[in-house]
Amino acid sequence: MRKIIHIDMDAFYASVELREHPELKQLPVVVSSHHPRAVVCAASYPAREFGLRSAMSMAQARKRCPQVIVIEPNFEKYRAVSAQIHQIFRQYTALIEPLSLDEAYLDVTENLKQIPSATEVAMRIQAEIFQTTGLTASAGVAPNKFLAKVASDWHKPNGICVIKPAQVLNFIHDLPLKKIPGVGKVMQEKLHALQLYTLGDLQQIEEVVLIHHFGKYGKRLFLYAQGIDERPVQAERERQQISTETTFNDDLTLQQCQPHWSTLIEQIWHTLDKKQLRARGVSAKLKLKNFQVLQHSKSFKTALHSREDLAQVLHQLLAEMHIPADFQFRLIGIGLYQLTTPDAEMQLSLI
């Protein structure tokens, strides 16, 4: 039986900024750029009382809360604080799987301080994070990753929720299906069409029925409904993708986007070089003026070797998307995936 902790920092970016501006702690603060089409990166808890949340457009945020205070993001600062937090994690376990700068799974089944209680480990980590950074974290403690992540959101902010093995089925019975990893808006609608709304509802459905409706994912749904998640904490989790995008002040046609693609290619190739990586997969992303997203991707047996290779693949992707000339876009982006090192790529070519 594993002992998994999910640590989730509370309103991380906003909390880091408010350390330096304590006079703003009781006011609605968001971290966002001042770009005309910016979105909220993080919202303080007073801002959340107005319905402000991450990924909301700043235009909508200002409508809901005209007095909102906007602070420009400083990701170098956030990365530095995240490094401090991970240093604390490493005092307890080497099995750490970061999900983002402010979120990580820890497997403390056999921890470095030989503390028998995972709950005590979580509490110590919370206390050390606060002592070191002045920031609060919420923690979920459970037998697996799925439940630990759900639990960390249970008593926010600065809370801890423990799900013991004997409590699992009772805990998840009334849990909304949107809490399941991979269940987004579209999947929710499909499940609702089958009169399924909670994990308790899902427990009444046979595995074969779920597989019939949802294929391989149906088996995973069946296991989640029993509180089962066998995914291990991946300590050496490779970065799966790097991406860059730009939002325009005015909507642009595909033809008008051309100069901006070149800038994005330079930016993402610079990041690839800096991290000494190569990529075998490329994706193109375009967001229409009505917020609909168009995406297309392609992967190859060998990695791209130059900016010119990337530009050629991008041109091919856009051609295959058959985008009407009158479509207008508010955002475009490039993603690189199937990342590898040059050495690994060379070894692969010799096999």
N, C-alpha and C positions, 0 to 999 in steps of 0.2 A: 504494500500500500504506500503510494507516494504521499509526500507532504509538500504541497505547492503553495507558494505565496505569490500573489499578484500585487505589486506596488504601483499605485497610480497617484502622481503628484496632483495636488489640488490647484486647479486654475493656474497651471505652471507658469506660462509666460507672463500672465498678469501679476501673479504673486511675486515673481522675480523683480518686476518693475516697481511694484508697490513697496518693496524693501527700501528702495531709494526715494520713494515719495510717500512716506507714512501718512502725510496729511490728506492723501487721496483715498485711504482705505475704506472709508464709509461712503464713497461716491461711486457712481457707475463709470467704470473704466474698462476700455477694451484695448487690446493690442492689435493694431492694424496700420497699414500704410495710408498715406493721404491721397493715393491714386483715386481718380474719380470712380473707378469701378472696383475698388478694394473690397475684400471680404474680411470678416473678423477672424483673427488667429486665436484669440482667447478673450474671455469675458470674466471680469471679477464677479464675485457673488452678488454684490449690490446691483451690478449690471444685469445679472441673470433674473433678478426680480422684475425687470421690465421685459423679459422674454428674449433678451439678447443672448446669442450663443455662437460658438465657433462655426465657421463656414457661411454664416449669414452675410448678405451683402451690407456694406456700410450704409447704402441708401435706405435699406429697410431698417437698419439699426437706428439711424437718425430719426426716422419716422416714429419709431416706438419710444425713443428716448432722446429728444432734442438736446438735452443737456449732457449727453455722453461725452466723456473725456477720452481722447484718442492718443495713444502713445505708439510711436513707430517701433516696429520689432527690431531686436538686436540679437540675431541668432548666434553670433560668436559668444555673447554673454550667456545665453541659454545653454550652449554646448559646454561651457566651462563649469556651470553649476551642475549639469548632468554628469560630468566627469567626477565631481566631488561625491555625488550620490552613488555612483557606481563603485567608487573606492570603498564606500561603506558596505555595499553589497558583498564585495570581494573579501571582506573580513569574515563573512559567514559561510559563503559557498562559492565554488567555481562554476556551478551550473546556473548561469545567468543568461536569459534570452531577452535582449532588449527589443521592444516593439516600436519605440520612439524615444525622443529625448526624455520624456517624463513618465515612461511606463515600461515595466519589465516583469517577466516571470522569474522566480527563483525556486529551484528544487532544494529544499533543506531537509530531505529525508535523512541524509547523513551530513550534518553541517560541521563546519570547521571548528566550532566551539563546543561541539558535542552536547548541545542543549536538547533535551528530549522533546520539549514542547515547541511545535512550530508557531503556536500563538505567541509564546514568549519571544521567539526570534523576531517575529513581525513587530512586536511592541518595542523591542530594543532598536530595531532598524528605524522605526518611526521616530523614536526619541533621539537617536543619533543624527538623523536627517535634520530635525528641528534644531538641535544643538549646534550643528555644523553650518547650516545654511539659513536658519530662521524660517524655513518653509515647512508646511505641513503636507503629509502624505496620507492617503487612505490605503488600507490593506485588506485583501481577501485571503483567507486561509482555507484550503480545501484539499480533497484527495486528487484533484486533477485541474488542468488549466482552464477548462470551460467554466467550472464552478468557481474557481478562484477569481476569475475575471468578473463574473457576475457579482460575487460577494464584495469585491473592492468598491463597487458602486453603491453598496447597500446603505452605508452610514456616512456618506460624504457630507461635509469635509472633515478631515482629521479623524476618521473613524476606522474601526476594524470589525470585520464580520467573519466569524468562524463557522464553517460547515463541517461537522464531524461525519464520518462515514454512515453512522446510523441515522443521521438527519437528512441525508441526501434526497430521498424520494418525497418526504414531506416538504422540504424546502422548494423543490422545483415544481411541485404539483400545479401551483397557480401562476407560474412564471410565464409572462407573455412570450410568444414564439419569436418576437423580434430580438430577444436576448440571445438567441442561438447564433453562433458564428456563421456567417454566410447567408443569413436570412435577412435580405433587404426588402425594399418596398414591393418589388415584383413577386418575390417568393412568398411574402406575407399574403398578397392578394390570392395567389394560387392555393395557399393553405386555408385561407378564409373561405374560399369557394367550396372547400371540402368540409366546412363547418369546424375547422380546427383553429383554436385561438390560444390555447395554453399548452404547456408540456403535459399537463394532466390529460388533456384531450388526445394528445399524441400517443400517450401510453395505452390508449384503448385500440390503437390501430395496429394491425399485424404488419410485420416487417415486409412481407411479400407485397402488400398493398402499397406501402410507401415506395418500394423499389419500382413497382409498376408505374407510379405517377412521377417519380423524381429520379429514376435511374440509380447510379452509385450514391448520389447524395441522399437518396431515400434510406439507405443503410445507415448513413451517419446520423440522420434525423432519428432513426429508431434507437440508436445507441445513446444519443443525447437525452432522449425521452426517459431513458433508464438511469440517467446521471453518469453515463460512461463516456470517458474521453481518454484514450490511450496514448495521445500524442506526448512524447517526452519533451522536456525543456531542452532546447537545442543551444548548447553553450557557444558553439562556433557558428552561429547563424550567419550565413553569407548574405551580404547585401544583395537583394534580388533585383533591384532596378534603381537607376538614377534618371532623373527627369528634369526638364526645365520648361517653362512656359511664359508667355507674356500676354497681358491683357491690354487691349487698345482703348484709347480715349473715345474713338468713333468706330462704328462697325465697318469692317473692310471686306471686299470681295476676295476671292482666292488669288486673283491677279495682283491685287493691292497688297497681299500678304507676303509676296515674294521676298522683298528685302529683309523682312523680319525673320524668315526661315534661316537666312544666312547668319544672322546674329545669334539665333538659338543654336545653330550648328557649332559656331565658335565657342559659345559658352559651355555646351555639354561636352565637347571634345576636350576643352581645357580641364574640366572636372575629371574626365576619364584619364587624361595624362597625369594629373596631379595625384590621383589615387593609384596610378600604375595598373590600370585595368584595361581590358578590351571587351568588346560586346559582340555577341552573335545574333542579337535580336534588336529590332528597331520598331517603335510604334509612333504613329502620328495621331495627334488629337486636335480636334477643332470644335469650338463651342459656338453654336449659332446664336443670333441675337435673342432668340426665344429660350436660350439656355439648353437646348438639345445638344447632346455631345455626339460627334461623329468620330469613330476611331478605326484604325486599321493597323495591323502589325505583320511582320514577316521575320522569320529566323533562318539562319544559314548554318551549314556544317562548319565553316571556319569564321573566325572573327573578322570584323572590319579593320582595315589597316590604316585608313587615313580619313581626313575630313571629306575628301573627294568621294570616297566610298560611301560615306554616310549621306552626302548630298545626292548621290545617284540613287541610293535606296529610297530616300525620302521622296524624290521625284517619281519613282516607280509606285510607291504607296499612294501618293496623291492622284496619280493617273488612274490607278485601279479603283479608286473610290468614286470616280465619275461624278464629281461635284458640279452641279449646275453653276454657270457663270454668274448668275444673279444672287446666289446665296451670299449672305453677309455674316461675318464672324466677329465675335467680341474677344475671342481668345484662341491662341494656337499653342501647341506644345509638342515636344519630342521626348520620347522615353527610350532608354537603352536597357536591355535585359539580357539574361543568360550571360552574366558577367564572368570574366575569367582573367587570369594573369597572363602576360606574354609568355612566361616560362611554361605554364600549363598548356597554353596553345601550341607551343613548339613541341612539347612532348606528345601532344595529341597528333600532330602532323607526322611524327616519326613512327607512330604505331602502325 
